């Protein structure tokens, strides 16, 4: 049996301001990462721009649970040790 490996297991989604004539709208930019450490590094960089950020694990048939990190949990997640 061949096992498929998931290359990008973590995602970070950042709300980016998008300007139109006379109004401001928001769009999201989402990047995927193979490791939690890389996702944390990107999220830390985006925090300096004061954007709204969420992160988590991608849904996979081989993972029993999905993890979602909201804005209120983001700083604690960035600082925690990887298990």
PyMOL commands that set and color helices and strands:
alter all, ss='L'
color gray80, all
select helices_A, chain A and resi 36-47+71-79
alter helices_A, ss='H'
color red, helices_A
select strands_A, chain A and resi 10-20+23-33+53-57+68-69
alter strands_A, ss='S'
color yellow, strands_A
deselect
rebuild
show_as cartoon
